Amino acid sequence: MTATADLTREELYERAQALDIAGRSGMSKAELVEAIDGQTAEESLRVASRVDAFRHLAETVAAGEFVLRPRALAGYDRRQHIRQCLREDHVNRIAASAEDTDRKFDALAASRFAFFRGTAFLFYRDMAGDDAWMPTVLALGDVHPENFGVMPNVNNVPIFSVNDFDEAYYAPFTWDIKRGATGFVLAAAEEGELDRKQQAKIVRHFVRGYVEDMQRLARDGTEQNEEMRYDNAPKLIRQLFESAEESRASWLDADYLNEDRSGFRSNEELVPISSRRSEFQTLIEQWVRTNEIEVPARAKGMRVKDVALRRGQGTASLGLNRYYVLIEGPERDGSDDLIIEFKQARHSALAGLVPPSAYEKNTKGERISHAQEVHLVRGDVFYGHVTFEGLSYMSRERAPFRDDIDLDDLSKKDWRRYARICGQVLARVHALSDESGMIDYDLEPAIVQAIGPTELFVADMVEFALETADRLARDHEMFKADHDRGAFKHLDFVHG
């Protein structure tokens, strides 16, 4: 167990939150250490953690030793493993009885694909230490069909790329391919209602798209100059651009602003907290300085017009804090206002599970903004990070054209086309790991060499995805039974 004094302030704050220590938000690091260590034996029951055990497992597997892997567990042992993983992953939310925690577990129970999306921690514990000999990239960490989409670039022009960096971490390139392949199997089955044969075909297209584009990039080296816009996108993605197109004024009126455009409307999703405007004005100014943001003319002055809590958004992030800050636009009539989102960041699900390497960056919000800066060379100018009330937050702009594809509308051919496009996009962002990231060698040729015979690599990824999807189906059934019995209203404490 890590000594309390060795923890970061954010880790201390989270532990104080789990122990319900009063006044924690105003405490210094030294005061947090004293308050936590000063609890009575009854108050300071330690929440059970297997983080160190899994870090050791990852190191052991990476060293080539034969050990029991959690994915080999079955029956009672597997059920206990799933239960413990989900309790650990949600320790602060369960301890604090966070309002959205029950909603998240209900959402995971309702859908196998949602369960996959919301349990990356479980997925990666099954992969601890895998593929240690493979080249490292700045991995997305949560690749699946709904984590690609349309978003603004630095010039506020819509582009199509990866759009979720919450789990980003330096890891073997195969980890993103394996998670993406599994995500396509599950989404094709649930959202597309496609059979096993079609699922396998879709995964093949995803993996081949990655391999073929990585081979091209190893040859041409053009990754820093590539951006998928309307003018150069495949037809399927051009259609997504067209469906996402909407004027800012219409978007604001339809989804966010009250009748006189003076601030946020109040509904189940948005809870205005207008009394905190001055507090968030200070936060905005700190955030601009911390991230050295070059404020564009459309946000000149960065005047906070209103603030709201955003509830019920996301899958993995349900139960975490999320704020929307309304910034007044040049017209001052509410027609061109901006919305900056601040979302509470967590440690990556990959932390402590990837094979040991020299590349590590896991400071929550800063890690996420680093990934965006690497993967989107000319990305959203408002992507960044900031510490607020002792917690780490990532930031980005909400935009009228921020959208992802409707999987329900895809034909069989469209599924295969979309999977191949996503594979290509993934290769392009991976290829930037040695240009903008921390990788210090020519990455693309190394990945091509590691892939080896294309058909063998594709077959391995398909087999992995199908086998993992089958295991997840069994896991989901055990999770649903445990959820019905109230298993996730309680934490595992170390007694004695």
ZALUM-249077 format. One record per residue (C-alpha): residue in one letter; x, y, z. Coordinates in steps of 0.05 Angstrom, whole numbers, padded with zeros to 5 digits, always signed. Example, Ala and Ser with C-alpha at 12.3 -4.5 7.8 and 13.67 -1.06 7.14 Angstrom:
residues 2
[atom 'a' [+00246 -00090 +00156]]
[atom 's' [+00273 -00021 +00143]]
END
This chain:
residues 496
[atom 'm' [+00000 +00000 +00000]]
[atom 't' [+00029 +00068 -00020]]
[atom 'a' [+00045 +00112 +00040]]
[atom 't' [-00004 +00170 +00047]]
[atom 'a' [+00052 +00222 +00043]]
[atom 'd' [+00074 +00194 -00025]]
[atom 'l' [+00007 +00207 -00058]]
[atom 't' [-00007 +00267 -00102]]
[atom 'r' [-00055 +00321 -00077]]
[atom 'e' [-00109 +00295 -00125]]
[atom 'e' [-00101 +00224 -00099]]
[atom 'l' [-00104 +00250 -00028]]
[atom 'y' [-00167 +00289 -00044]]
[atom 'e' [-00200 +00228 -00074]]
[atom 'r' [-00182 +00186 -00012]]
[atom 'a' [-00208 +00242 +00034]]
[atom 'q' [-00272 +00243 -00007]]
[atom 'a' [-00281 +00167 +00001]]
[atom 'l' [-00271 +00175 +00076]]
[atom 'd' [-00319 +00235 +00077]]
[atom 'i' [-00269 +00281 +00111]]
[atom 'a' [-00302 +00349 +00122]]
[atom 'g' [-00268 +00412 +00095]]
[atom 'r' [-00223 +00372 +00048]]
[atom 's' [-00230 +00421 -00011]]
[atom 'g' [-00196 +00476 +00028]]
[atom 'm' [-00139 +00434 +00055]]
[atom 's' [-00066 +00436 +00033]]
[atom 'k' [-00031 +00372 +00016]]
[atom 'a' [+00001 +00368 +00085]]
[atom 'e' [-00067 +00379 +00118]]
[atom 'l' [-00098 +00324 +00076]]
[atom 'v' [-00043 +00275 +00096]]
[atom 'e' [-00053 +00293 +00170]]
[atom 'a' [-00129 +00287 +00165]]
[atom 'i' [-00127 +00219 +00130]]
[atom 'd' [-00073 +00190 +00176]]
[atom 'g' [-00109 +00218 +00237]]
[atom 'q' [-00173 +00180 +00227]]
[atom 't' [-00191 +00128 +00279]]
[atom 'a' [-00183 +00055 +00262]]
[atom 'e' [-00258 +00049 +00251]]
[atom 'e' [-00260 +00110 +00206]]
[atom 's' [-00198 +00093 +00166]]
[atom 'l' [-00217 +00024 +00141]]
[atom 'r' [-00178 +00017 +00076]]
[atom 'v' [-00216 +00004 +00013]]
[atom 'a' [-00189 -00061 -00017]]
[atom 's' [-00145 -00049 -00077]]
[atom 'r' [-00110 -00097 -00124]]
[atom 'v' [-00074 -00042 -00163]]
[atom 'd' [-00005 -00063 -00138]]
[atom 'a' [-00021 -00137 -00151]]
[atom 'f' [-00041 -00123 -00223]]
[atom 'r' [+00020 -00079 -00235]]
[atom 'h' [+00062 -00138 -00212]]
[atom 'l' [+00022 -00184 -00258]]
[atom 'a' [+00034 -00138 -00317]]
[atom 'e' [+00108 -00138 -00303]]
[atom 't' [+00109 -00214 -00296]]
[atom 'v' [+00071 -00226 -00361]]
[atom 'a' [+00114 -00175 -00398]]
[atom 'a' [+00176 -00213 -00374]]
[atom 'g' [+00150 -00276 -00408]]
[atom 'e' [+00132 -00317 -00347]]
[atom 'f' [+00073 -00365 -00348]]
[atom 'v' [+00021 -00343 -00296]]
[atom 'l' [-00053 -00350 -00286]]
[atom 'r' [-00090 -00294 -00323]]
[atom 'p' [-00157 -00267 -00299]]
[atom 'r' [-00187 -00280 -00367]]
[atom 'a' [-00178 -00355 -00353]]
[atom 'l' [-00223 -00352 -00292]]
[atom 'a' [-00293 -00382 -00295]]
[atom 'g' [-00355 -00389 -00252]]
[atom 'y' [-00351 -00363 -00181]]
[atom 'd' [-00279 -00338 -00187]]
[atom 'r' [-00295 -00297 -00249]]
[atom 'r' [-00358 -00268 -00217]]
[atom 'q' [-00317 -00245 -00157]]
[atom 'h' [-00264 -00216 -00202]]
[atom 'i' [-00316 -00175 -00242]]
[atom 'r' [-00348 -00151 -00177]]
[atom 'q' [-00282 -00129 -00147]]
[atom 'c' [-00259 -00094 -00211]]
[atom 'l' [-00322 -00053 -00217]]
[atom 'r' [-00322 -00034 -00144]]
[atom 'e' [-00250 -00011 -00148]]
[atom 'd' [-00262 +00028 -00212]]
[atom 'h' [-00321 +00065 -00180]]
[atom 'v' [-00295 +00070 -00109]]
[atom 'n' [-00304 +00145 -00101]]
[atom 'r' [-00371 +00147 -00135]]
[atom 'i' [-00398 +00090 -00093]]
[atom 'a' [-00368 +00119 -00029]]
[atom 'a' [-00399 +00187 -00043]]
[atom 's' [-00466 +00157 -00066]]
[atom 'a' [-00459 +00200 -00129]]
[atom 'e' [-00526 +00214 -00161]]
[atom 'd' [-00508 +00185 -00229]]
[atom 't' [-00474 +00122 -00203]]
[atom 'd' [-00538 +00080 -00202]]
[atom 'r' [-00556 +00107 -00270]]
[atom 'k' [-00489 +00084 -00297]]
[atom 'f' [-00497 +00013 -00270]]
[atom 'd' [-00568 +00011 -00297]]
[atom 'a' [-00541 +00031 -00365]]
[atom 'l' [-00487 -00023 -00363]]
[atom 'a' [-00539 -00075 -00345]]
[atom 'a' [-00586 -00054 -00402]]
[atom 's' [-00536 -00064 -00459]]
[atom 'r' [-00478 -00110 -00473]]
[atom 'f' [-00444 -00056 -00516]]
[atom 'a' [-00454 -00005 -00460]]
[atom 'f' [-00423 -00054 -00411]]
[atom 'f' [-00362 -00060 -00457]]
[atom 'r' [-00357 +00016 -00463]]
[atom 'g' [-00363 +00028 -00388]]
[atom 't' [-00316 -00027 -00363]]
[atom 'a' [-00249 -00012 -00397]]
[atom 'f' [-00215 -00025 -00329]]
[atom 'l' [-00240 -00097 -00330]]
[atom 'f' [-00221 -00105 -00404]]
[atom 'y' [-00150 -00083 -00392]]
[atom 'r' [-00139 -00123 -00329]]
[atom 'd' [-00152 -00183 -00373]]
[atom 'm' [-00096 -00158 -00419]]
[atom 'a' [-00045 -00139 -00365]]
[atom 'g' [+00025 -00143 -00393]]
[atom 'd' [+00005 -00168 -00462]]
[atom 'd' [+00045 -00155 -00525]]
[atom 'a' [+00107 -00128 -00489]]
[atom 'w' [+00150 -00139 -00552]]
[atom 'm' [+00105 -00095 -00596]]
[atom 'p' [+00121 -00021 -00612]]
[atom 't' [+00091 +00030 -00565]]
[atom 'v' [+00045 +00085 -00588]]
[atom 'l' [+00003 +00138 -00553]]
[atom 'a' [-00059 +00093 -00552]]
[atom 'l' [-00130 +00120 -00548]]
[atom 'g' [-00146 +00067 -00497]]
[atom 'd' [-00221 +00064 -00514]]
[atom 'v' [-00228 +00051 -00588]]
[atom 'h' [-00298 +00031 -00611]]
[atom 'p' [-00346 +00053 -00667]]
[atom 'e' [-00376 +00110 -00628]]
[atom 'n' [-00310 +00142 -00609]]
[atom 'f' [-00298 +00169 -00679]]
[atom 'g' [-00335 +00230 -00702]]
[atom 'v' [-00340 +00301 -00727]]
[atom 'm' [-00309 +00357 -00684]]
[atom 'p' [-00278 +00426 -00693]]
[atom 'n' [-00206 +00436 -00712]]
[atom 'v' [-00163 +00496 -00692]]
[atom 'n' [-00199 +00540 -00744]]
[atom 'n' [-00268 +00517 -00721]]
[atom 'v' [-00276 +00476 -00785]]
[atom 'p' [-00307 +00407 -00778]]
[atom 'i' [-00261 +00346 -00785]]
[atom 'f' [-00271 +00271 -00775]]
[atom 's' [-00224 +00235 -00728]]
[atom 'v' [-00219 +00201 -00660]]
[atom 'n' [-00257 +00241 -00609]]
[atom 'd' [-00247 +00211 -00539]]
[atom 'f' [-00180 +00214 -00503]]
[atom 'd' [-00202 +00198 -00432]]
[atom 'e' [-00164 +00132 -00428]]
[atom 'a' [-00105 +00153 -00472]]
[atom 'y' [-00039 +00121 -00450]]
[atom 'y' [+00027 +00098 -00480]]
[atom 'a' [+00017 +00024 -00496]]
[atom 'p' [+00031 -00028 -00549]]
[atom 'f' [-00005 -00009 -00614]]
[atom 't' [-00042 -00075 -00614]]
[atom 'w' [-00081 -00055 -00551]]
[atom 'd' [-00122 -00003 -00590]]
[atom 'i' [-00133 -00052 -00647]]
[atom 'k' [-00157 -00107 -00600]]
[atom 'r' [-00205 -00061 -00563]]
[atom 'g' [-00230 -00031 -00629]]
[atom 'a' [-00240 -00099 -00660]]
[atom 't' [-00279 -00123 -00599]]
[atom 'g' [-00321 -00059 -00600]]
[atom 'f' [-00339 -00070 -00673]]
[atom 'v' [-00361 -00142 -00659]]
[atom 'l' [-00406 -00120 -00601]]
[atom 'a' [-00434 -00059 -00636]]
[atom 'a' [-00448 -00097 -00701]]
[atom 'a' [-00485 -00151 -00661]]
[atom 'e' [-00526 -00103 -00618]]
[atom 'e' [-00534 -00040 -00659]]
[atom 'g' [-00531 -00071 -00729]]
[atom 'e' [-00564 -00138 -00711]]
[atom 'l' [-00513 -00173 -00755]]
[atom 'd' [-00494 -00246 -00749]]
[atom 'r' [-00427 -00276 -00730]]
[atom 'k' [-00402 -00282 -00801]]
[atom 'q' [-00416 -00208 -00815]]
[atom 'q' [-00384 -00188 -00749]]
[atom 'a' [-00320 -00223 -00769]]
[atom 'k' [-00321 -00189 -00838]]
[atom 'i' [-00328 -00121 -00805]]
[atom 'v' [-00269 -00134 -00759]]
[atom 'r' [-00227 -00156 -00819]]
[atom 'h' [-00242 -00089 -00853]]
[atom 'f' [-00224 -00050 -00790]]
[atom 'v' [-00157 -00086 -00782]]
[atom 'r' [-00140 -00084 -00857]]
[atom 'g' [-00156 -00010 -00858]]
[atom 'y' [-00105 +00000 -00803]]
[atom 'v' [-00051 -00044 -00834]]
[atom 'e' [-00058 -00016 -00904]]
[atom 'd' [-00055 +00056 -00880]]
[atom 'm' [+00003 +00043 -00834]]
[atom 'q' [+00041 +00012 -00893]]
[atom 'r' [+00025 +00074 -00935]]
[atom 'l' [+00048 +00121 -00879]]
[atom 'a' [+00113 +00081 -00870]]
[atom 'r' [+00125 +00093 -00944]]
[atom 'd' [+00101 +00165 -00952]]
[atom 'g' [+00108 +00197 -00882]]
[atom 't' [+00049 +00245 -00893]]
[atom 'e' [+00013 +00236 -00826]]
[atom 'q' [+00026 +00308 -00803]]
[atom 'n' [-00007 +00337 -00865]]
[atom 'e' [-00070 +00294 -00865]]
[atom 'e' [-00138 +00317 -00840]]
[atom 'm' [-00205 +00287 -00860]]
[atom 'r' [-00250 +00345 -00880]]
[atom 'y' [-00313 +00348 -00923]]
[atom 'd' [-00273 +00360 -00987]]
[atom 'n' [-00229 +00297 -00980]]
[atom 'a' [-00273 +00250 -00939]]
[atom 'p' [-00304 +00184 -00965]]
[atom 'k' [-00377 +00189 -00984]]
[atom 'l' [-00401 +00157 -00919]]
[atom 'i' [-00365 +00209 -00877]]
[atom 'r' [-00387 +00266 -00923]]
[atom 'q' [-00458 +00245 -00907]]
[atom 'l' [-00441 +00250 -00833]]
[atom 'f' [-00414 +00320 -00843]]
[atom 'e' [-00478 +00340 -00878]]
[atom 's' [-00523 +00311 -00824]]
[atom 'a' [-00482 +00346 -00770]]
[atom 'e' [-00487 +00415 -00804]]
[atom 'e' [-00527 +00465 -00763]]
[atom 's' [-00522 +00539 -00750]]
[atom 'r' [-00495 +00559 -00682]]
[atom 'a' [-00556 +00602 -00666]]
[atom 's' [-00605 +00545 -00681]]
[atom 'w' [-00563 +00496 -00641]]
[atom 'l' [-00559 +00541 -00581]]
[atom 'd' [-00633 +00556 -00582]]
[atom 'a' [-00654 +00484 -00592]]
[atom 'd' [-00609 +00452 -00539]]
[atom 'y' [-00581 +00501 -00489]]
[atom 'l' [-00605 +00572 -00480]]
[atom 'n' [-00666 +00600 -00443]]
[atom 'e' [-00718 +00641 -00479]]
[atom 'd' [-00682 +00708 -00476]]
[atom 'r' [-00614 +00677 -00489]]
[atom 's' [-00587 +00706 -00424]]
[atom 'g' [-00563 +00638 -00399]]
[atom 'f' [-00574 +00564 -00396]]
[atom 'r' [-00644 +00535 -00393]]
[atom 's' [-00661 +00489 -00335]]
[atom 'n' [-00681 +00417 -00349]]
[atom 'e' [-00663 +00345 -00329]]
[atom 'e' [-00596 +00350 -00365]]
[atom 'l' [-00576 +00421 -00349]]
[atom 'v' [-00576 +00452 -00280]]
[atom 'p' [-00557 +00526 -00282]]
[atom 'i' [-00511 +00549 -00226]]
[atom 's' [-00510 +00622 -00244]]
[atom 's' [-00489 +00644 -00174]]
[atom 'r' [-00420 +00614 -00188]]
[atom 'r' [-00405 +00657 -00250]]
[atom 's' [-00349 +00697 -00217]]
[atom 'e' [-00317 +00634 -00191]]
[atom 'f' [-00316 +00604 -00261]]
[atom 'q' [-00292 +00670 -00291]]
[atom 't' [-00230 +00661 -00247]]
[atom 'l' [-00225 +00588 -00268]]
[atom 'i' [-00229 +00608 -00342]]
[atom 'e' [-00173 +00658 -00335]]
[atom 'q' [-00129 +00607 -00299]]
[atom 'w' [-00145 +00555 -00352]]
[atom 'v' [-00126 +00602 -00409]]
[atom 'r' [-00059 +00616 -00375]]
[atom 't' [-00044 +00544 -00357]]
[atom 'n' [-00056 +00519 -00428]]
[atom 'e' [-00028 +00580 -00463]]
[atom 'i' [-00092 +00584 -00504]]
[atom 'e' [-00091 +00633 -00562]]
[atom 'v' [-00162 +00659 -00554]]
[atom 'p' [-00195 +00668 -00622]]
[atom 'a' [-00234 +00731 -00640]]
[atom 'r' [-00300 +00694 -00634]]
[atom 'a' [-00286 +00686 -00559]]
[atom 'k' [-00249 +00752 -00546]]
[atom 'g' [-00251 +00771 -00473]]
[atom 'm' [-00273 +00701 -00451]]
[atom 'r' [-00330 +00731 -00410]]
[atom 'v' [-00369 +00679 -00371]]
[atom 'k' [-00443 +00690 -00384]]
[atom 'd' [-00470 +00629 -00346]]
[atom 'v' [-00451 +00562 -00317]]
[atom 'a' [-00489 +00496 -00313]]
[atom 'l' [-00480 +00426 -00287]]
[atom 'r' [-00489 +00375 -00342]]
[atom 'r' [-00521 +00310 -00318]]
[atom 'g' [-00529 +00241 -00348]]
[atom 'q' [-00478 +00246 -00405]]
[atom 'g' [-00429 +00192 -00427]]
[atom 't' [-00423 +00119 -00408]]
[atom 'a' [-00357 +00109 -00372]]
[atom 's' [-00360 +00180 -00344]]
[atom 'l' [-00430 +00177 -00314]]
[atom 'g' [-00425 +00199 -00241]]
[atom 'l' [-00366 +00245 -00253]]
[atom 'n' [-00370 +00321 -00250]]
[atom 'r' [-00384 +00358 -00315]]
[atom 'y' [-00393 +00433 -00323]]
[atom 'y' [-00415 +00474 -00383]]
[atom 'v' [-00390 +00546 -00385]]
[atom 'l' [-00425 +00595 -00431]]
[atom 'i' [-00377 +00646 -00462]]
[atom 'e' [-00407 +00709 -00493]]
[atom 'g' [-00396 +00717 -00568]]
[atom 'p' [-00381 +00781 -00606]]
[atom 'e' [-00454 +00795 -00623]]
[atom 'r' [-00474 +00794 -00549]]
[atom 'd' [-00544 +00772 -00567]]
[atom 'g' [-00535 +00698 -00552]]
[atom 's' [-00533 +00678 -00626]]
[atom 'd' [-00458 +00664 -00628]]
[atom 'd' [-00441 +00645 -00556]]
[atom 'l' [-00391 +00588 -00542]]
[atom 'i' [-00397 +00530 -00494]]
[atom 'i' [-00334 +00503 -00460]]
[atom 'e' [-00342 +00436 -00426]]
[atom 'f' [-00301 +00417 -00365]]
[atom 'k' [-00304 +00343 -00350]]
[atom 'q' [-00273 +00310 -00288]]
[atom 'a' [-00214 +00267 -00308]]
[atom 'r' [-00192 +00201 -00278]]
[atom 'h' [-00131 +00158 -00283]]
[atom 's' [-00128 +00118 -00347]]
[atom 'a' [-00156 +00047 -00344]]
[atom 'l' [-00089 +00026 -00375]]
[atom 'a' [-00046 +00054 -00319]]
[atom 'g' [-00005 +00000 -00285]]
[atom 'l' [-00029 -00053 -00335]]
[atom 'v' [+00013 -00038 -00397]]
[atom 'p' [+00081 -00071 -00404]]
[atom 'p' [+00134 -00028 -00369]]
[atom 's' [+00164 +00025 -00415]]
[atom 'a' [+00200 +00092 -00413]]
[atom 'y' [+00137 +00127 -00438]]
[atom 'e' [+00087 +00148 -00385]]
[atom 'k' [+00042 +00207 -00375]]
[atom 'n' [-00015 +00196 -00326]]
[atom 't' [-00033 +00262 -00293]]
[atom 'k' [-00107 +00257 -00311]]
[atom 'g' [-00128 +00321 -00346]]
[atom 'e' [-00059 +00338 -00371]]
[atom 'r' [-00052 +00267 -00399]]
[atom 'i' [-00117 +00275 -00437]]
[atom 's' [-00099 +00343 -00466]]
[atom 'h' [-00030 +00315 -00485]]
[atom 'a' [-00065 +00260 -00525]]
[atom 'q' [-00109 +00309 -00561]]
[atom 'e' [-00050 +00352 -00578]]
[atom 'v' [-00013 +00292 -00607]]
[atom 'h' [-00070 +00259 -00644]]
[atom 'l' [-00103 +00321 -00673]]
[atom 'v' [-00046 +00363 -00700]]
[atom 'r' [-00092 +00422 -00713]]
[atom 'g' [-00147 +00404 -00663]]
[atom 'd' [-00196 +00443 -00620]]
[atom 'v' [-00161 +00505 -00592]]
[atom 'f' [-00200 +00498 -00527]]
[atom 'y' [-00175 +00428 -00510]]
[atom 'g' [-00136 +00432 -00445]]
[atom 'h' [-00134 +00415 -00371]]
[atom 'v' [-00142 +00450 -00305]]
[atom 't' [-00145 +00433 -00230]]
[atom 'f' [-00209 +00457 -00196]]
[atom 'e' [-00232 +00443 -00124]]
[atom 'g' [-00176 +00393 -00117]]
[atom 'l' [-00197 +00352 -00178]]
[atom 's' [-00168 +00347 -00248]]
[atom 'y' [-00211 +00368 -00308]]
[atom 'm' [-00203 +00364 -00383]]
[atom 's' [-00235 +00416 -00428]]
[atom 'r' [-00261 +00422 -00498]]
[atom 'e' [-00311 +00463 -00538]]
[atom 'r' [-00381 +00438 -00551]]
[atom 'a' [-00397 +00453 -00624]]
[atom 'p' [-00459 +00452 -00668]]
[atom 'f' [-00426 +00401 -00714]]
[atom 'r' [-00397 +00355 -00661]]
[atom 'd' [-00430 +00289 -00679]]
[atom 'd' [-00417 +00215 -00689]]
[atom 'i' [-00447 +00164 -00737]]
[atom 'd' [-00515 +00132 -00725]]
[atom 'l' [-00497 +00059 -00724]]
[atom 'd' [-00571 +00039 -00729]]
[atom 'd' [-00574 +00068 -00800]]
[atom 'l' [-00514 +00031 -00829]]
[atom 's' [-00525 -00023 -00881]]
[atom 'k' [-00480 -00085 -00882]]
[atom 'k' [-00436 -00052 -00934]]
[atom 'd' [-00434 +00013 -00894]]
[atom 'w' [-00412 -00025 -00832]]
[atom 'r' [-00352 -00053 -00871]]
[atom 'r' [-00337 +00015 -00902]]
[atom 'y' [-00341 +00050 -00835]]
[atom 'a' [-00297 -00001 -00801]]
[atom 'r' [-00243 +00006 -00854]]
[atom 'i' [-00246 +00083 -00848]]
[atom 'c' [-00239 +00078 -00772]]
[atom 'g' [-00179 +00031 -00780]]
[atom 'q' [-00147 +00081 -00827]]
[atom 'v' [-00159 +00139 -00779]]
[atom 'l' [-00130 +00099 -00721]]
[atom 'a' [-00067 +00085 -00761]]
[atom 'r' [-00059 +00159 -00775]]
[atom 'v' [-00064 +00181 -00703]]
[atom 'h' [-00018 +00126 -00680]]
[atom 'a' [+00033 +00149 -00732]]
[atom 'l' [+00036 +00217 -00698]]
[atom 's' [+00063 +00186 -00633]]
[atom 'd' [+00135 +00197 -00657]]
[atom 'e' [+00122 +00265 -00689]]
[atom 's' [+00084 +00301 -00633]]
[atom 'g' [+00087 +00250 -00577]]
[atom 'm' [+00142 +00219 -00533]]
[atom 'i' [+00164 +00162 -00579]]
[atom 'd' [+00236 +00173 -00599]]
[atom 'y' [+00245 +00128 -00660]]
[atom 'd' [+00214 +00120 -00729]]
[atom 'l' [+00150 +00086 -00710]]
[atom 'e' [+00114 +00068 -00775]]
[atom 'p' [+00166 +00019 -00803]]
[atom 'a' [+00171 -00014 -00734]]
[atom 'i' [+00096 -00026 -00732]]
[atom 'v' [+00095 -00053 -00803]]
[atom 'q' [+00151 -00101 -00785]]
[atom 'a' [+00116 -00122 -00721]]
[atom 'i' [+00051 -00136 -00759]]
[atom 'g' [+00087 -00186 -00803]]
[atom 'p' [+00044 -00226 -00853]]
[atom 't' [-00020 -00186 -00860]]
[atom 'e' [-00068 -00245 -00865]]
[atom 'l' [-00039 -00277 -00802]]
[atom 'f' [-00045 -00211 -00763]]
[atom 'v' [-00116 -00200 -00786]]
[atom 'a' [-00136 -00271 -00768]]
[atom 'd' [-00105 -00263 -00698]]
[atom 'm' [-00144 -00198 -00686]]
[atom 'v' [-00210 -00229 -00709]]
[atom 'e' [-00200 -00289 -00664]]
[atom 'f' [-00183 -00245 -00605]]
[atom 'a' [-00244 -00201 -00617]]
[atom 'l' [-00294 -00258 -00623]]
[atom 'e' [-00266 -00295 -00563]]
[atom 't' [-00266 -00232 -00521]]
[atom 'a' [-00337 -00214 -00542]]
[atom 'd' [-00360 -00284 -00520]]
[atom 'r' [-00326 -00275 -00452]]
[atom 'l' [-00357 -00207 -00444]]
[atom 'a' [-00426 -00237 -00458]]
[atom 'r' [-00415 -00284 -00399]]
[atom 'd' [-00388 -00228 -00356]]
[atom 'h' [-00448 -00185 -00372]]
[atom 'e' [-00496 -00238 -00347]]
[atom 'm' [-00458 -00245 -00282]]
[atom 'f' [-00455 -00170 -00274]]
[atom 'k' [-00530 -00163 -00284]]
[atom 'a' [-00545 -00215 -00231]]
[atom 'd' [-00498 -00180 -00182]]
[atom 'h' [-00527 -00112 -00198]]
[atom 'd' [-00598 -00137 -00184]]
[atom 'r' [-00573 -00161 -00116]]
[atom 'g' [-00544 -00093 -00097]]
[atom 'a' [-00471 -00112 -00104]]
[atom 'f' [-00449 -00043 -00127]]
[atom 'k' [-00476 -00003 -00068]]
[atom 'h' [-00421 -00031 -00024]]
[atom 'l' [-00345 -00028 -00024]]
[atom 'd' [-00294 -00081 -00005]]
[atom 'f' [-00259 -00058 +00059]]
[atom 'v' [-00196 -00087 +00091]]
[atom 'h' [-00213 -00108 +00162]]
[atom 'g' [-00163 -00122 +00217]]
END
